[in-house]
Amino acid sequence: MARMEIWLNPACSKCRAAVEILDAEGAHYTVRKYLEEPPGADELRAVLERLGLEPWDITRTQEAEAKELGVGAWGRTDAERERWIEALAAHPRLIQRPIITADDGSALVGRSEDAVRDAVTRTGGGRTP
């Protein structure tokens, strides 16, 4: 059975809802409060690869910090990719949440109940019916 890690911000309602689903499903997971333990650039690159997403896909562009940095005007190209990753590493509040990673190599952004349940199903992390 795969174990999962959920990157969350305890103040986020979507994160709390994801944890409730994981608990209800009997999932085996650890919590990472990513604002206290922010991922570095290398870890972000690895998670993005697992997600199959680009850094701008997981950037909270409406956050005040994003507006201060002007990320809305940044290019969304391979040439600009590292700039986005470095910004996420330096400003973890900009990272979309929750992100669920599993030791089977899968990862997803758990913004919906269905996505969180999918993580449990794919990893075999829930109770059997």
PEVENUR-V557709 format. One line per field, one symbol per residue. phi: phi as a letter, one per 40 degrees, with the letter a starting at -180 (. if undefined). A space follows every 10 residues. Layout:
phi = ???
This chain:
phi = .ccbbbcabd cccccccccd cdcccgccab bbccccbccc ccccdccccc cgbbdccbcc cccdcccccg cdcccbbdcc dccccccccc bdcccdbcbb bbccgcaacc cbdccccccc cccgcbccc
